[in-house]
């Protein structure tokens, strides 16, 4: 009986040691609830209003509204995709009040 119990405990330990590809606290997929952008694969934890639940969302594409930075880890507008820049308000007041919105532009294309 003791051998069966030990074998069962070893089997459970092996099962729990295998990593789960789906994130529970970090590496969250788009649409999953989040508290901070660091939890999301996309690095954007987005909410529509101050009272809504925040969810992971994809980064903003070209000509979409964006936020340059957030002090709180949650965005009202996601930052731009890689290679794009968010042109708009970058003031400290905008960062504090979470109103520092702009539009994503391709920096390489606008210089030509």
Buried (B, 14 or more C-beta within 10 A) or exposed (E): EEEEEEEEEEEEEEEEEEEEEEBEEEBBEEEBEBEBBEBBBBBBBBBEEEEEEBBBBBBBEEEBBBBBEBEEEBBBBBBBBEEBBBBBBEEEEBBEEBBBBBBBBBEEEEEE
